Amino acid sequence: MRVYLPATTSVLGTLVDDGRLRGPLTAFAVTPGLREFYALSDAGADEEELEYAALLAAARASLRLVDVDPSAARRRVVLAADVPDAAVSDIGDPDADRGAVRVTGDVALADVASAHVDDAEAEDDVRAAVNVVLEADLGSEDAQFVVDQAEGHELAWYATQEIGALLELL
């Protein structure tokens, strides 16, 4: 199953240094709940659009992780990984984000298909969003506007063999 793991640049460093991320991990995937939501709001959404929605949910979760990691660059990071279906379970919380899942085992660097990271030009918007993302989660329209500015930046795609070089440039 393809999952999208919210991360930070610090987490990327751990992945490169240790060759794995220790589970359990929260991730996002195309779940029945995500499919149901899009069936109601965008009945024509195909699998690729649903995967993109899961990636965007992971990018929003990355903002929350950056908020609690002062050593991380102010950039959203998402890892796309392929894990066994048996290693993925529903979070079981009706208040969890659509598509949120639990990956019960470790995720090895070899399981990672790609990394998606904000470019340097997004840093100011991400920094501002990190400061208010929890307020946006609680319904503040002003905070949501700030988060929307950060989410307006497209994440750049990196192959796994490029992650080390990316970290050196940060």
LOKOLSE-718353 format. One record per residue (C-alpha): x, y, z; residue in one letter. Coordinates in steps of 0.05 Angstrom, whole numbers, plus 5000, padded with zeros to 4 digits. Layout:
BEGIN
@xx=X; yy=Y; zz=Z; r=A;
...
REM end
This chain:
BEGIN
@xx=5000; yy=5000; zz=5000; r=M;
@xx=5025; yy=5069; zz=4984; r=R;
@xx=5026; yy=5114; zz=5045; r=V;
@xx=5046; yy=5186; zz=5054; r=Y;
@xx=5086; yy=5199; zz=5117; r=L;
@xx=5088; yy=5270; zz=5145; r=P;
@xx=5159; yy=5288; zz=5164; r=A;
@xx=5209; yy=5343; zz=5177; r=T;
@xx=5280; yy=5354; zz=5152; r=T;
@xx=5303; yy=5325; zz=5219; r=S;
@xx=5264; yy=5261; zz=5203; r=V;
@xx=5297; yy=5259; zz=5135; r=L;
@xx=5364; yy=5261; zz=5170; r=G;
@xx=5343; yy=5203; zz=5214; r=T;
@xx=5320; yy=5163; zz=5153; r=L;
@xx=5387; yy=5173; zz=5118; r=V;
@xx=5429; yy=5161; zz=5180; r=D;
@xx=5391; yy=5100; zz=5206; r=D;
@xx=5365; yy=5073; zz=5140; r=G;
@xx=5295; yy=5069; zz=5170; r=R;
@xx=5241; yy=5104; zz=5210; r=L;
@xx=5219; yy=5066; zz=5271; r=R;
@xx=5145; yy=5049; zz=5275; r=G;
@xx=5091; yy=5057; zz=5293; r=P;
@xx=5082; yy=5118; zz=5248; r=L;
@xx=5022; yy=5160; zz=5229; r=T;
@xx=5012; yy=5165; zz=5154; r=A;
@xx=4959; yy=5181; zz=5103; r=F;
@xx=4932; yy=5135; zz=5049; r=A;
@xx=4873; yy=5126; zz=5003; r=V;
@xx=4826; yy=5096; zz=5054; r=T;
@xx=4752; yy=5079; zz=5049; r=P;
@xx=4737; yy=5143; zz=5088; r=G;
@xx=4777; yy=5186; zz=5039; r=L;
@xx=4743; yy=5152; zz=4980; r=R;
@xx=4674; yy=5163; zz=5011; r=E;
@xx=4688; yy=5237; zz=5023; r=F;
@xx=4711; yy=5248; zz=4951; r=Y;
@xx=4652; yy=5207; zz=4925; r=A;
@xx=4607; yy=5259; zz=4956; r=L;
@xx=4648; yy=5321; zz=4939; r=S;
@xx=4682; yy=5301; zz=4873; r=D;
@xx=4651; yy=5238; zz=4846; r=A;
@xx=4698; yy=5239; zz=4786; r=G;
@xx=4762; yy=5236; zz=4828; r=A;
@xx=4808; yy=5181; zz=4803; r=D;
@xx=4861; yy=5142; zz=4841; r=E;
@xx=4915; yy=5193; zz=4825; r=E;
@xx=4873; yy=5250; zz=4852; r=E;
@xx=4858; yy=5211; zz=4915; r=L;
@xx=4932; yy=5197; zz=4926; r=E;
@xx=4946; yy=5271; zz=4917; r=Y;
@xx=4893; yy=5287; zz=4970; r=A;
@xx=4928; yy=5238; zz=5018; r=A;
@xx=4995; yy=5272; zz=5002; r=L;
@xx=4965; yy=5340; zz=5017; r=L;
@xx=4937; yy=5315; zz=5083; r=A;
@xx=5007; yy=5290; zz=5101; r=A;
@xx=5035; yy=5359; zz=5082; r=A;
@xx=4986; yy=5392; zz=5130; r=R;
@xx=5008; yy=5343; zz=5185; r=A;
@xx=5080; yy=5360; zz=5169; r=S;
@xx=5065; yy=5432; zz=5190; r=L;
@xx=5046; yy=5405; zz=5258; r=R;
@xx=5111; yy=5366; zz=5263; r=L;
@xx=5153; yy=5425; zz=5243; r=V;
@xx=5117; yy=5464; zz=5298; r=D;
@xx=5146; yy=5418; zz=5352; r=V;
@xx=5215; yy=5409; zz=5320; r=D;
@xx=5255; yy=5474; zz=5328; r=P;
@xx=5316; yy=5443; zz=5294; r=S;
@xx=5278; yy=5428; zz=5229; r=A;
@xx=5280; yy=5473; zz=5169; r=A;
@xx=5215; yy=5511; zz=5160; r=R;
@xx=5194; yy=5466; zz=5102; r=R;
@xx=5140; yy=5414; zz=5096; r=R;
@xx=5165; yy=5344; zz=5082; r=V;
@xx=5125; yy=5283; zz=5059; r=V;
@xx=5153; yy=5214; zz=5045; r=L;
@xx=5116; yy=5168; zz=4997; r=A;
@xx=5129; yy=5096; zz=5017; r=A;
@xx=5104; yy=5028; zz=4997; r=D;
@xx=5089; yy=4983; zz=5057; r=V;
@xx=5054; yy=4916; zz=5064; r=P;
@xx=4978; yy=4922; zz=5071; r=D;
@xx=4983; yy=4882; zz=5136; r=A;
@xx=5027; yy=4937; zz=5166; r=A;
@xx=4973; yy=4990; zz=5157; r=V;
@xx=4914; yy=4997; zz=5203; r=S;
@xx=4858; yy=5047; zz=5213; r=D;
@xx=4870; yy=5099; zz=5267; r=I;
@xx=4801; yy=5086; zz=5294; r=G;
@xx=4788; yy=5158; zz=5316; r=D;
@xx=4728; yy=5192; zz=5284; r=P;
@xx=4762; yy=5259; zz=5295; r=D;
@xx=4825; yy=5239; zz=5257; r=A;
@xx=4839; yy=5269; zz=5189; r=D;
@xx=4809; yy=5233; zz=5129; r=R;
@xx=4859; yy=5183; zz=5103; r=G;
@xx=4898; yy=5179; zz=5169; r=A;
@xx=4927; yy=5109; zz=5182; r=V;
@xx=4977; yy=5077; zz=5229; r=R;
@xx=5038; yy=5041; zz=5200; r=V;
@xx=5054; yy=4989; zz=5253; r=T;
@xx=5124; yy=4970; zz=5231; r=G;
@xx=5187; yy=5006; zz=5212; r=D;
@xx=5193; yy=5040; zz=5144; r=V;
@xx=5261; yy=5027; zz=5112; r=A;
@xx=5294; yy=5075; zz=5064; r=L;
@xx=5285; yy=5021; zz=5011; r=A;
@xx=5209; yy=5026; zz=5022; r=D;
@xx=5210; yy=5100; zz=5006; r=V;
@xx=5190; yy=5116; zz=4934; r=A;
@xx=5202; yy=5191; zz=4938; r=S;
@xx=5208; yy=5252; zz=4982; r=A;
@xx=5167; yy=5315; zz=4973; r=H;
@xx=5196; yy=5378; zz=5003; r=V;
@xx=5182; yy=5453; zz=5000; r=D;
@xx=5231; yy=5496; zz=4962; r=D;
@xx=5267; yy=5553; zz=4997; r=A;
@xx=5217; yy=5604; zz=4971; r=E;
@xx=5163; yy=5571; zz=5014; r=A;
@xx=5201; yy=5579; zz=5080; r=E;
@xx=5171; yy=5646; zz=5101; r=D;
@xx=5100; yy=5622; zz=5088; r=D;
@xx=5113; yy=5555; zz=5122; r=V;
@xx=5144; yy=5591; zz=5182; r=R;
@xx=5081; yy=5634; zz=5188; r=A;
@xx=5035; yy=5573; zz=5179; r=A;
@xx=5072; yy=5533; zz=5232; r=V;
@xx=5057; yy=5587; zz=5282; r=N;
@xx=4982; yy=5583; zz=5270; r=V;
@xx=4967; yy=5513; zz=5244; r=V;
@xx=4935; yy=5490; zz=5309; r=L;
@xx=4890; yy=5552; zz=5309; r=E;
@xx=4870; yy=5535; zz=5237; r=A;
@xx=4854; yy=5464; zz=5259; r=D;
@xx=4808; yy=5493; zz=5312; r=L;
@xx=4770; yy=5535; zz=5260; r=G;
@xx=4804; yy=5603; zz=5259; r=S;
@xx=4791; yy=5633; zz=5190; r=E;
@xx=4850; yy=5682; zz=5197; r=D;
@xx=4897; yy=5625; zz=5215; r=A;
@xx=4869; yy=5583; zz=5158; r=Q;
@xx=4886; yy=5639; zz=5110; r=F;
@xx=4958; yy=5637; zz=5133; r=V;
@xx=4961; yy=5561; zz=5127; r=V;
@xx=4930; yy=5566; zz=5057; r=D;
@xx=4989; yy=5611; zz=5037; r=Q;
@xx=5038; yy=5556; zz=5055; r=A;
@xx=4995; yy=5502; zz=5024; r=E;
@xx=4994; yy=5542; zz=4959; r=G;
@xx=5067; yy=5522; zz=4947; r=H;
@xx=5078; yy=5458; zz=4908; r=E;
@xx=5123; yy=5407; zz=4941; r=L;
@xx=5185; yy=5389; zz=4900; r=A;
@xx=5196; yy=5316; zz=4883; r=W;
@xx=5261; yy=5281; zz=4902; r=Y;
@xx=5283; yy=5210; zz=4887; r=A;
@xx=5308; yy=5173; zz=4949; r=T;
@xx=5381; yy=5176; zz=4925; r=Q;
@xx=5375; yy=5253; zz=4925; r=E;
@xx=5354; yy=5260; zz=4998; r=I;
@xx=5425; yy=5262; zz=5025; r=G;
@xx=5445; yy=5317; zz=4976; r=A;
@xx=5381; yy=5355; zz=4992; r=L;
@xx=5398; yy=5354; zz=5067; r=L;
@xx=5468; yy=5381; zz=5052; r=E;
@xx=5437; yy=5440; zz=5017; r=L;
@xx=5391; yy=5459; zz=5074; r=L;
REM end
